[in-house]
């Protein structure tokens, strides 16, 4: 596998389409917007469909989902191994898997994902499903170890909720939509 670029721009516009393009090919088309804030950040639209994955600068067409995170949190999730261990498909973390694309438009809303214990701080990513207009954010909180178990399929969202590892405030259907979207 080609080395992963440190630049968010190169990661989303070059590396991810080349590495994950064939994996995300499927009949339904989805546009996912990724916004990385801070020095070295930017905004890109990822479009997955029958021919694979294309990426470019943020456009004017609406996206089915938007991911918003800082440069530091981008690096932890997409470049590091503490949050997403080896073997976890990075394209799945952007809701690009064909099985997931039908979920992302199921219910509009805003979810704030918070993972405690990442490099001595709380890691955050805001996910907007649809336009997210007029909805109070749902906050989903997990410890780092539980998030890793979720991504590696060692645990499922209902079990994490029952154990108290996955906690949320707000709309339960949005919390589950996010959790299921991360684990195709």
C-alpha positions in Angstrom: 0.0 0.0 0.0 1.3 3.5 -0.8 2.4 5.6 2.1 -0.3 7.8 3.5 0.3 11.6 2.9 0.3 13.9 5.9 -1.6 16.6 4.0 -5.4 16.5 4.4 -5.7 17.9 0.8 -3.6 15.1 -0.7 -5.2 12.5 1.5 -8.7 13.2 0.3 -8.1 14.2 -3.3 -5.3 11.7 -4.2 -4.7 8.9 -1.7 -8.2 8.0 -0.7 -9.6 7.8 -4.2 -6.6 5.7 -5.4 -6.7 3.3 -2.3 -10.4 3.1 -1.6 -12.0 3.9 -5.0 -12.8 0.4 -6.2 -13.9 -0.6 -2.7 -16.7 2.0 -2.6 -18.1 1.4 -6.1 -21.8 0.6 -5.8 -25.1 1.5 -7.5 -26.1 4.4 -5.3 -24.2 7.7 -5.6 -23.4 9.7 -2.5 -21.7 13.0 -1.9 -19.8 13.3 1.4 -18.3 16.7 2.3 -15.2 16.7 4.5 -14.2 19.9 6.3 -10.9 20.0 8.1 -10.4 23.1 10.1 -7.1 24.7 11.1 -3.7 25.2 9.4 -3.4 22.7 6.6 -7.1 22.1 6.5 -9.7 22.6 3.7 -13.0 21.4 2.4 -13.5 18.6 -0.2 -16.4 16.7 -1.7 -16.0 12.9 -2.0 -18.4 11.3 -4.5 -18.9 7.6 -4.4 -20.8 5.8 -7.1 -20.8 3.1 -9.7 -17.4 4.1 -11.1 -15.7 4.3 -7.6 -14.6 7.4 -5.8 -13.8 10.9 -7.0 -12.8 13.9 -5.0 -12.4 17.6 -5.4 -12.8 21.0 -3.7 -16.0 21.6 -1.9 -18.7 22.4 -4.5 -22.1 24.1 -4.3 -24.2 20.9 -4.6 -25.6 19.6 -1.3 -24.0 16.7 0.4 -25.8 13.7 2.0 -23.4 14.0 4.9 -20.7 16.3 6.1 -17.8 15.4 8.4 -16.2 18.3 10.3 -13.0 17.9 12.3 -9.8 19.7 13.2 -6.4 19.0 11.5 -5.3 17.4 14.7 -8.3 15.1 14.9 -8.0 14.3 11.2 -4.4 13.1 11.8 -5.5 11.0 14.8 -8.3 9.3 12.8 -7.0 9.0 9.3 -3.2 8.9 9.7 -2.7 7.3 13.1 -3.4 3.9 14.5 -4.7 4.8 18.0 -8.3 5.5 16.9 -8.5 3.4 13.7 -6.2 0.3 14.0 -4.6 -1.4 11.0 -7.2 -3.3 9.0 -9.9 -0.6 9.4 -10.8 0.7 6.0 -10.3 4.5 6.0 -13.1 4.9 3.3 -15.6 3.4 5.9 -14.7 6.3 8.2 -16.1 8.7 5.6 -19.5 6.8 5.2 -18.4 5.7 1.7 -19.1 2.0 1.9 -22.0 1.0 -0.4 -23.9 -0.6 2.5 -23.7 2.5 4.5 -24.8 5.0 1.8 -28.5 4.2 2.3 -28.2 4.9 6.0 -26.7 8.4 5.7 -29.8 10.0 4.4 -32.3 8.1 6.6 -32.7 10.9 9.1 -31.3 14.4 8.9 -29.6 15.7 12.0 -26.3 16.7 13.6 -24.2 14.4 15.7 -21.1 15.4 17.7 -18.9 12.3 18.2 -16.6 12.6 21.2 -13.9 10.0 22.1 -12.3 10.3 25.4 -8.7 9.4 26.1 -7.0 10.2 22.7 -3.5 11.6 23.3 -4.7 12.9 26.7 -7.7 14.8 25.4 -11.1 14.4 23.9 -11.2 13.8 20.1 -14.2 15.3 18.3 -15.9 15.1 14.9 -19.1 16.7 13.9 -21.3 14.8 11.5 -24.2 16.4 9.7 -26.7 14.1 8.0 -28.6 15.9 5.2 -28.9 19.6 5.8 -29.2 19.2 9.6 -31.4 22.3 9.7 -33.3 23.0 12.8 -32.0 20.1 14.8 -30.3 20.1 18.2 -27.0 18.2 18.1 -27.0 14.7 19.4 -23.8 14.0 21.3 -22.3 10.5 21.3 -19.4 9.8 23.7 -17.2 6.8 24.0 -13.9 5.9 25.5 -11.1 5.3 23.0 -11.0 1.6 23.7 -14.7 1.2 23.1 -14.4 3.1 19.8 -11.7 0.8 18.7 -13.8 -2.3 19.6 -16.6 -0.8 17.5 -14.4 -0.2 14.5 -12.8 -3.6 14.7 -16.3 -5.2 15.1 -15.3 -6.7 18.5 -18.4 -5.0 19.8 -21.7 -3.7 18.4 -23.5 -0.4 19.2 -26.3 -2.0 21.4 -23.8 -3.9 23.5 -21.7 -0.7 24.0 -24.9 1.2 25.0 -25.9 -1.6 27.5 -22.4 -1.6 29.1 -22.5 2.2 29.4 -19.5 2.7 27.1 -21.5 4.4 24.4 -23.5 7.3 25.9 -25.5 9.9 24.1 -27.7 12.9 24.7 -30.3 13.8 22.2 -31.9 11.6 19.5 -31.3 7.9 19.9 -31.9 7.2 16.1 -29.1 9.7 15.2 -26.7 8.0 17.7 -27.4 4.6 16.1 -27.2 6.0 12.6 -23.7 7.3 13.3 -22.6 4.1 15.1 -24.0 1.8 12.3 -22.5 4.1 9.7 -19.0 3.5 11.0 -19.4 -0.3 11.1 -20.6 -1.6 7.7 
